[in-house]
Amino acid sequence: MQRIMWLTIGAFLQGLAMAAFLFPHNIPSGGVAGIAILNDYFFDVSLGLTLWCINFGLLLLAIKKLGKQTALWTIYSVAVTSIVVDWLTPHFVNPLNGTLVDVVYGGIIFGTGVGILFRFGASSGGMDIVALILSKWTGKKPGTILFSINSCVLLGTSLTLGMQIILFALICQWISTRLIDFVRTYSLKKTAKPFM
């Protein structure tokens, strides 16, 4: 029960960061979010629907590489995040603040949410799944791996979204991935080990 509560909080924070602070500026929170923004821009497809559909294939990979339990918790987390994004997006059509301020707020909230998901045995789907798999293989922190993966994807999308937006996205990535690793490992010496 405690795990479900924390996973719900983490997924809600992730969706809040995307819908309220990042998407109004068309700033992707990561590789899959970048694809979702492009899909919405070119084809007017719901951001939440795109996030869910792209994650489906990666969830199949998660079942094979990370185990059924992690995959199930990830499915739950992705579902909550997608619902939150679709629910909040109509209420945050216009940006709340200037771009840099929203990027900082969004990065902090997003990183905290995903860090909670990682700590309690799930991921937020998308490139996080790839990062967790590579983390298991290499022993490196998943946040560091995630930053590298998403940076490559975001630089690729800069041709369509524009370099300025991608620079803001990279700032968001840097902030959020630092928080992911911090939240995931905080107080490990004083408390029990995280689920992952």
PyRosetta script that sets phi, psi and omega in degrees:
from pyrosetta import init, pose_from_sequence

init()
pose = pose_from_sequence("MQRIMWLTIGAFLQGLAMAAFLFPHNIPSGGVAGIAILNDYFFDVSLGLTLWCINFGLLLLAIKKLGKQTALWTIYSVAVTSIVVDWLTPHFVNPLNGTLVDVVYGGIIFGTGVGILFRFGASSGGMDIVALILSKWTGKKPGTILFSINSCVLLGTSLTLGMQIILFALICQWISTRLIDFVRTYSLKKTAKPFM")
pose.set_psi(1, -41.2)
pose.set_omega(1, 179.0)
pose.set_phi(2, -63.5)
pose.set_psi(2, -39.5)
pose.set_omega(2, 180.0)
pose.set_phi(3, -63.0)
pose.set_psi(3, -44.6)
pose.set_omega(3, 179.8)
pose.set_phi(4, -60.3)
pose.set_psi(4, -41.5)
pose.set_omega(4, 180.0)
pose.set_phi(5, -61.1)
pose.set_psi(5, -48.0)
pose.set_omega(5, -178.5)
pose.set_phi(6, -67.6)
pose.set_psi(6, -38.3)
pose.set_omega(6, 177.7)
pose.set_phi(7, -64.8)
pose.set_psi(7, -38.1)
pose.set_omega(7, 177.6)
pose.set_phi(8, -64.4)
pose.set_psi(8, -43.2)
pose.set_omega(8, 178.0)
pose.set_phi(9, -62.3)
pose.set_psi(9, -46.8)
pose.set_omega(9, -179.5)
pose.set_phi(10, -61.5)
pose.set_psi(10, -44.4)
pose.set_omega(10, 179.6)
pose.set_phi(11, -67.0)
pose.set_psi(11, -38.2)
pose.set_omega(11, 177.9)
pose.set_phi(12, -63.6)
pose.set_psi(12, -44.3)
pose.set_omega(12, 179.5)
pose.set_phi(13, -61.7)
pose.set_psi(13, -40.2)
pose.set_omega(13, 178.4)
pose.set_phi(14, -61.7)
pose.set_psi(14, -48.4)
pose.set_omega(14, 179.7)
pose.set_phi(15, -63.4)
pose.set_psi(15, -38.8)
pose.set_omega(15, 178.3)
pose.set_phi(16, -62.3)
pose.set_psi(16, -45.6)
pose.set_omega(16, 180.0)
pose.set_phi(17, -60.4)
pose.set_psi(17, -42.8)
pose.set_omega(17, -178.5)
pose.set_phi(18, -67.4)
pose.set_psi(18, -51.2)
pose.set_omega(18, -173.2)
pose.set_phi(19, -72.3)
pose.set_psi(19, -39.4)
pose.set_omega(19, -172.6)
pose.set_phi(20, -90.8)
pose.set_psi(20, -33.4)
pose.set_omega(20, -171.4)
pose.set_phi(21, -114.3)
pose.set_psi(21, -31.5)
pose.set_omega(21, -173.0)
pose.set_phi(22, -101.7)
pose.set_psi(22, -52.1)
pose.set_omega(22, -175.9)
pose.set_phi(23, -62.4)
pose.set_psi(23, -34.1)
pose.set_omega(23, 177.0)
pose.set_phi(24, -60.3)
pose.set_psi(24, -23.0)
pose.set_omega(24, 175.9)
pose.set_phi(25, -98.1)
pose.set_psi(25, 5.1)
pose.set_omega(25, -174.4)
pose.set_phi(26, 59.4)
pose.set_psi(26, 34.4)
pose.set_omega(26, 179.2)
pose.set_phi(27, -99.1)
pose.set_psi(27, 118.2)
pose.set_omega(27, 178.5)
pose.set_phi(28, -74.6)
pose.set_psi(28, 140.8)
pose.set_omega(28, 178.5)
pose.set_phi(29, -82.0)
pose.set_psi(29, -10.3)
pose.set_omega(29, -179.8)
pose.set_phi(30, -179.4)
pose.set_psi(30, -169.2)
pose.set_omega(30, -175.4)
pose.set_phi(31, -61.4)
pose.set_psi(31, -49.6)
pose.set_omega(31, -178.7)
pose.set_phi(32, -68.9)
pose.set_psi(32, -38.7)
pose.set_omega(32, 177.3)
pose.set_phi(33, -63.3)
pose.set_psi(33, -35.2)
pose.set_omega(33, 176.0)
pose.set_phi(34, -61.9)
pose.set_psi(34, -42.4)
pose.set_omega(34, 177.0)
pose.set_phi(35, -64.6)
pose.set_psi(35, -38.6)
pose.set_omega(35, 179.4)
pose.set_phi(36, -63.0)
pose.set_psi(36, -42.2)
pose.set_omega(36, 179.2)
pose.set_phi(37, -64.5)
pose.set_psi(37, -42.3)
pose.set_omega(37, 177.9)
pose.set_phi(38, -62.7)
pose.set_psi(38, -41.4)
pose.set_omega(38, -179.8)
pose.set_phi(39, -64.3)
pose.set_psi(39, -40.1)
pose.set_omega(39, 177.2)
pose.set_phi(40, -67.2)
pose.set_psi(40, -40.2)
pose.set_omega(40, -178.1)
pose.set_phi(41, -65.2)
pose.set_psi(41, -45.5)
pose.set_omega(41, -175.2)
pose.set_phi(42, -88.2)
pose.set_psi(42, -34.9)
pose.set_omega(42, -171.4)
pose.set_phi(43, -120.9)
pose.set_psi(43, 0.6)
pose.set_omega(43, 179.1)
pose.set_phi(44, 55.8)
pose.set_psi(44, 43.5)
pose.set_omega(44, 178.3)
pose.set_phi(45, -99.3)
pose.set_psi(45, 138.9)
pose.set_omega(45, -178.7)
pose.set_phi(46, -50.9)
pose.set_psi(46, 135.3)
pose.set_omega(46, 178.7)
pose.set_phi(47, -61.2)
pose.set_psi(47, -44.8)
pose.set_omega(47, -179.7)
pose.set_phi(48, -62.8)
pose.set_psi(48, -40.9)
pose.set_omega(48, 179.8)
pose.set_phi(49, -63.8)
pose.set_psi(49, -43.1)
pose.set_omega(49, 179.4)
pose.set_phi(50, -63.5)
pose.set_psi(50, -43.6)
pose.set_omega(50, 178.6)
pose.set_phi(51, -58.1)
pose.set_psi(51, -42.7)
pose.set_omega(51, -178.9)
pose.set_phi(52, -67.0)
pose.set_psi(52, -46.0)
pose.set_omega(52, -176.2)
pose.set_phi(53, -64.7)
pose.set_psi(53, -44.0)
pose.set_omega(53, -179.9)
pose.set_phi(54, -65.8)
pose.set_psi(54, -36.4)
pose.set_omega(54, -177.7)
pose.set_phi(55, -69.2)
pose.set_psi(55, -21.5)
pose.set_omega(55, -175.4)
pose.set_phi(56, -58.6)
pose.set_psi(56, -48.5)
pose.set_omega(56, 179.9)
pose.set_phi(57, -63.7)
pose.set_psi(57, -39.2)
pose.set_omega(57, 178.9)
pose.set_phi(58, -70.2)
pose.set_psi(58, -29.3)
pose.set_omega(58, 176.5)
pose.set_phi(59, -66.9)
pose.set_psi(59, -35.2)
pose.set_omega(59, 175.4)
pose.set_phi(60, -62.2)
pose.set_psi(60, -38.7)
pose.set_omega(60, 176.3)
pose.set_phi(61, -65.2)
pose.set_psi(61, -38.0)
pose.set_omega(61, 180.0)
pose.set_phi(62, -63.6)
pose.set_psi(62, -39.1)
pose.set_omega(62, 179.3)
pose.set_phi(63, -60.2)
pose.set_psi(63, -42.0)
pose.set_omega(63, -176.7)
pose.set_phi(64, -74.2)
pose.set_psi(64, -41.1)
pose.set_omega(64, -172.0)
pose.set_phi(65, -96.8)
pose.set_psi(65, -29.4)
pose.set_omega(65, -174.9)
pose.set_phi(66, -110.9)
pose.set_psi(66, -10.0)
pose.set_omega(66, 179.5)
pose.set_phi(67, 100.6)
pose.set_psi(67, 156.8)
pose.set_omega(67, -175.6)
pose.set_phi(68, -64.3)
pose.set_psi(68, -39.2)
pose.set_omega(68, -176.4)
pose.set_phi(69, -63.3)
pose.set_psi(69, -47.1)
pose.set_omega(69, 178.1)
pose.set_phi(70, -61.5)
pose.set_psi(70, -41.2)
pose.set_omega(70, 179.9)
pose.set_phi(71, -63.6)
pose.set_psi(71, -41.7)
pose.set_omega(71, 179.7)
pose.set_phi(72, -65.4)
pose.set_psi(72, -43.4)
pose.set_omega(72, 177.9)
pose.set_phi(73, -65.7)
pose.set_psi(73, -34.1)
pose.set_omega(73, 177.7)
pose.set_phi(74, -67.4)
pose.set_psi(74, -42.0)
pose.set_omega(74, 176.8)
pose.set_phi(75, -58.2)
pose.set_psi(75, -45.0)
pose.set_omega(75, 178.7)
pose.set_phi(76, -60.5)
pose.set_psi(76, -46.3)
pose.set_omega(76, -178.0)
pose.set_phi(77, -64.8)
pose.set_psi(77, -42.4)
pose.set_omega(77, 178.6)
pose.set_phi(78, -63.8)
pose.set_psi(78, -39.8)
pose.set_omega(78, 179.3)
pose.set_phi(79, -62.8)
pose.set_psi(79, -46.1)
pose.set_omega(79, 179.8)
pose.set_phi(80, -62.5)
pose.set_psi(80, -45.3)
pose.set_omega(80, -179.8)
pose.set_phi(81, -60.9)
pose.set_psi(81, -44.7)
pose.set_omega(81, -179.3)
pose.set_phi(82, -62.9)
pose.set_psi(82, -40.9)
pose.set_omega(82, 178.6)
pose.set_phi(83, -64.8)
pose.set_psi(83, -43.6)
pose.set_omega(83, 179.9)
pose.set_phi(84, -63.2)
pose.set_psi(84, -43.2)
pose.set_omega(84, 179.2)
pose.set_phi(85, -61.2)
pose.set_psi(85, -47.6)
pose.set_omega(85, -179.7)
pose.set_phi(86, -65.9)
pose.set_psi(86, -34.1)
pose.set_omega(86, -179.2)
pose.set_phi(87, -72.1)
pose.set_psi(87, -41.7)
pose.set_omega(87, -174.1)
pose.set_phi(88, -87.7)
pose.set_psi(88, -28.3)
pose.set_omega(88, -174.5)
pose.set_phi(89, -52.3)
pose.set_psi(89, -44.9)
pose.set_omega(89, 179.4)
pose.set_phi(90, -63.5)
pose.set_psi(90, -21.4)
pose.set_omega(90, -178.3)
pose.set_phi(91, -88.2)
pose.set_psi(91, -10.2)
pose.set_omega(91, -178.1)
pose.set_phi(92, -128.1)
pose.set_psi(92, 55.2)
pose.set_omega(92, 179.5)
pose.set_phi(93, -68.6)
pose.set_psi(93, -41.5)
pose.set_omega(93, 179.7)
pose.set_phi(94, -100.2)
pose.set_psi(94, 146.2)
pose.set_omega(94, 178.7)
pose.set_phi(95, -59.8)
pose.set_psi(95, 148.4)
pose.set_omega(95, 179.3)
pose.set_phi(96, -79.9)
pose.set_psi(96, -36.8)
pose.set_omega(96, -176.3)
pose.set_phi(97, -140.1)
pose.set_psi(97, -169.4)
pose.set_omega(97, 172.2)
pose.set_phi(98, -65.5)
pose.set_psi(98, 162.0)
pose.set_omega(98, -173.9)
pose.set_phi(99, -59.0)
pose.set_psi(99, -48.8)
pose.set_omega(99, -176.4)
pose.set_phi(100, -63.4)
pose.set_psi(100, -41.0)
pose.set_omega(100, 179.3)
pose.set_phi(101, -62.8)
pose.set_psi(101, -46.4)
pose.set_omega(101, 179.4)
pose.set_phi(102, -65.3)
pose.set_psi(102, -34.9)
pose.set_omega(102, 177.9)
pose.set_phi(103, -63.8)
pose.set_psi(103, -42.5)
pose.set_omega(103, 179.4)
pose.set_phi(104, -65.3)
pose.set_psi(104, -49.0)
pose.set_omega(104, 177.7)
pose.set_phi(105, -59.9)
pose.set_psi(105, -46.4)
pose.set_omega(105, -179.5)
pose.set_phi(106, -61.5)
pose.set_psi(106, -42.9)
pose.set_omega(106, 179.5)
pose.set_phi(107, -63.0)
pose.set_psi(107, -41.0)
pose.set_omega(107, 179.7)
pose.set_phi(108, -65.9)
pose.set_psi(108, -48.8)
pose.set_omega(108, -178.2)
pose.set_phi(109, -66.6)
pose.set_psi(109, -43.7)
pose.set_omega(109, -179.7)
pose.set_phi(110, -62.0)
pose.set_psi(110, -48.2)
pose.set_omega(110, -179.0)
pose.set_phi(111, -62.6)
pose.set_psi(111, -38.9)
pose.set_omega(111, 177.6)
pose.set_phi(112, -63.6)
pose.set_psi(112, -44.8)
pose.set_omega(112, -179.6)
pose.set_phi(113, -62.2)
pose.set_psi(113, -48.6)
pose.set_omega(113, -179.0)
pose.set_phi(114, -67.9)
pose.set_psi(114, -35.6)
pose.set_omega(114, 176.1)
pose.set_phi(115, -60.1)
pose.set_psi(115, -40.4)
pose.set_omega(115, 176.6)
pose.set_phi(116, -62.8)
pose.set_psi(116, -43.4)
pose.set_omega(116, 179.5)
pose.set_phi(117, -60.8)
pose.set_psi(117, -47.0)
pose.set_omega(117, 179.0)
pose.set_phi(118, -60.3)
pose.set_psi(118, -41.9)
pose.set_omega(118, -176.8)
pose.set_phi(119, -64.1)
pose.set_psi(119, -33.3)
pose.set_omega(119, -176.0)
pose.set_phi(120, -105.1)
pose.set_psi(120, 28.4)
pose.set_omega(120, 166.8)
pose.set_phi(121, 83.2)
pose.set_psi(121, 25.1)
pose.set_omega(121, 177.7)
pose.set_phi(122, -135.9)
pose.set_psi(122, -178.2)
pose.set_omega(122, 170.2)
pose.set_phi(123, -137.2)
pose.set_psi(123, 174.3)
pose.set_omega(123, 178.6)
pose.set_phi(124, -93.4)
pose.set_psi(124, 11.9)
pose.set_omega(124, -179.9)
pose.set_phi(125, 82.8)
pose.set_psi(125, -167.6)
pose.set_omega(125, 177.2)
pose.set_phi(126, 58.5)
pose.set_psi(126, -137.6)
pose.set_omega(126, -176.9)
pose.set_phi(127, -69.3)
pose.set_psi(127, -16.0)
pose.set_omega(127, 176.4)
pose.set_phi(128, -60.2)
pose.set_psi(128, -36.6)
pose.set_omega(128, 179.1)
pose.set_phi(129, -62.1)
pose.set_psi(129, -46.5)
pose.set_omega(129, 178.2)
pose.set_phi(130, -61.8)
pose.set_psi(130, -41.6)
pose.set_omega(130, -179.9)
pose.set_phi(131, -62.9)
pose.set_psi(131, -41.6)
pose.set_omega(131, 179.3)
pose.set_phi(132, -65.3)
pose.set_psi(132, -40.8)
pose.set_omega(132, 178.6)
pose.set_phi(133, -63.4)
pose.set_psi(133, -47.3)
pose.set_omega(133, 179.5)
pose.set_phi(134, -65.9)
pose.set_psi(134, -32.6)
pose.set_omega(134, 177.4)
pose.set_phi(135, -64.1)
pose.set_psi(135, -40.8)
pose.set_omega(135, 178.0)
pose.set_phi(136, -64.2)
pose.set_psi(136, -38.3)
pose.set_omega(136, -178.2)
pose.set_phi(137, -73.9)
pose.set_psi(137, -39.6)
pose.set_omega(137, -171.8)
pose.set_phi(138, -100.6)
pose.set_psi(138, -21.9)
pose.set_omega(138, -176.8)
pose.set_phi(139, 82.6)
pose.set_psi(139, 2.2)
pose.set_omega(139, 179.0)
pose.set_phi(140, -82.5)
pose.set_psi(140, 159.3)
pose.set_omega(140, -179.8)
pose.set_phi(141, -65.3)
pose.set_psi(141, 135.4)
pose.set_omega(141, -178.4)
pose.set_phi(142, -62.9)
pose.set_psi(142, -32.2)
pose.set_omega(142, 179.1)
pose.set_phi(143, -63.2)
pose.set_psi(143, -40.3)
pose.set_omega(143, 178.7)
pose.set_phi(144, -65.0)
pose.set_psi(144, -43.4)
pose.set_omega(144, 178.5)
pose.set_phi(145, -64.5)
pose.set_psi(145, -42.2)
pose.set_omega(145, -178.9)
pose.set_phi(146, -61.8)
pose.set_psi(146, -39.9)
pose.set_omega(146, 178.7)
pose.set_phi(147, -61.3)
pose.set_psi(147, -42.7)
pose.set_omega(147, -179.7)
pose.set_phi(148, -64.3)
pose.set_psi(148, -45.9)
pose.set_omega(148, -179.0)
pose.set_phi(149, -62.6)
pose.set_psi(149, -52.2)
pose.set_omega(149, -176.5)
pose.set_phi(150, -65.7)
pose.set_psi(150, -33.4)
pose.set_omega(150, 177.5)
pose.set_phi(151, -61.0)
pose.set_psi(151, -42.7)
pose.set_omega(151, 179.1)
pose.set_phi(152, -63.6)
pose.set_psi(152, -44.6)
pose.set_omega(152, -179.7)
pose.set_phi(153, -64.5)
pose.set_psi(153, -44.4)
pose.set_omega(153, -177.5)
pose.set_phi(154, -66.4)
pose.set_psi(154, -38.3)
pose.set_omega(154, 177.1)
pose.set_phi(155, -63.3)
pose.set_psi(155, -34.2)
pose.set_omega(155, 177.2)
pose.set_phi(156, -67.4)
pose.set_psi(156, -35.4)
pose.set_omega(156, -179.0)
pose.set_phi(157, -82.1)
pose.set_psi(157, -7.5)
pose.set_omega(157, -178.2)
pose.set_phi(158, -62.5)
pose.set_psi(158, -22.8)
pose.set_omega(158, 178.8)
pose.set_phi(159, -63.3)
pose.set_psi(159, -31.2)
pose.set_omega(159, -179.6)
pose.set_phi(160, -96.5)
pose.set_psi(160, -45.2)
pose.set_omega(160, -174.5)
pose.set_phi(161, -80.7)
pose.set_psi(161, -23.2)
pose.set_omega(161, -177.1)
pose.set_phi(162, 101.9)
pose.set_psi(162, 143.6)
pose.set_omega(162, -174.5)
pose.set_phi(163, -65.7)
pose.set_psi(163, -33.7)
pose.set_omega(163, -177.8)
pose.set_phi(164, -63.3)
pose.set_psi(164, -44.4)
pose.set_omega(164, 179.3)
pose.set_phi(165, -63.3)
pose.set_psi(165, -40.0)
pose.set_omega(165, -178.5)
pose.set_phi(166, -67.9)
pose.set_psi(166, -35.2)
pose.set_omega(166, 176.2)
pose.set_phi(167, -62.6)
pose.set_psi(167, -41.4)
pose.set_omega(167, 175.6)
pose.set_phi(168, -64.1)
pose.set_psi(168, -38.7)
pose.set_omega(168, 178.5)
pose.set_phi(169, -63.7)
pose.set_psi(169, -38.6)
pose.set_omega(169, 178.8)
pose.set_phi(170, -67.8)
pose.set_psi(170, -36.8)
pose.set_omega(170, 174.9)
pose.set_phi(171, -62.2)
pose.set_psi(171, -44.5)
pose.set_omega(171, 177.3)
pose.set_phi(172, -59.6)
pose.set_psi(172, -43.1)
pose.set_omega(172, 178.7)
pose.set_phi(173, -61.6)
pose.set_psi(173, -42.9)
pose.set_omega(173, -178.2)
pose.set_phi(174, -63.2)
pose.set_psi(174, -45.8)
pose.set_omega(174, 179.7)
pose.set_phi(175, -64.7)
pose.set_psi(175, -49.6)
pose.set_omega(175, -174.2)
pose.set_phi(176, -66.4)
pose.set_psi(176, -39.3)
pose.set_omega(176, -177.9)
pose.set_phi(177, -71.2)
pose.set_psi(177, -28.9)
pose.set_omega(177, 174.0)
pose.set_phi(178, -66.3)
pose.set_psi(178, -41.8)
pose.set_omega(178, 179.4)
pose.set_phi(179, -69.8)
pose.set_psi(179, -34.7)
pose.set_omega(179, 177.4)
pose.set_phi(180, -57.3)
pose.set_psi(180, -51.2)
pose.set_omega(180, -179.1)
pose.set_phi(181, -66.3)
pose.set_psi(181, -35.6)
pose.set_omega(181, 179.7)
pose.set_phi(182, -67.0)
pose.set_psi(182, -51.0)
pose.set_omega(182, -178.3)
pose.set_phi(183, -64.7)
pose.set_psi(183, -38.5)
pose.set_omega(183, -178.3)
pose.set_phi(184, -63.8)
pose.set_psi(184, -33.9)
pose.set_omega(184, -173.0)
pose.set_phi(185, -113.6)
pose.set_psi(185, 2.2)
pose.set_omega(185, -175.5)
pose.set_phi(186, -59.1)
pose.set_psi(186, 133.0)
pose.set_omega(186, 176.4)
pose.set_phi(187, 60.0)
pose.set_psi(187, 30.4)
pose.set_omega(187, 179.8)
pose.set_phi(188, -62.8)
pose.set_psi(188, -31.9)
pose.set_omega(188, -178.1)
pose.set_phi(189, -76.6)
pose.set_psi(189, -19.8)
pose.set_omega(189, -178.5)
pose.set_phi(190, -99.5)
pose.set_psi(190, -24.0)
pose.set_omega(190, -176.2)
pose.set_phi(191, -125.3)
pose.set_psi(191, -177.0)
pose.set_omega(191, 179.8)
pose.set_phi(192, -67.8)
pose.set_psi(192, 158.3)
pose.set_omega(192, 178.1)
pose.set_phi(193, -66.2)
pose.set_psi(193, 150.4)
pose.set_omega(193, 176.4)
pose.set_phi(194, -67.9)
pose.set_psi(194, 166.5)
pose.set_omega(194, -178.6)
pose.set_phi(195, -65.6)
pose.set_psi(195, -26.0)
pose.set_omega(195, -178.8)
pose.set_phi(196, -129.6)
pose.dump_pdb("model.pdb")
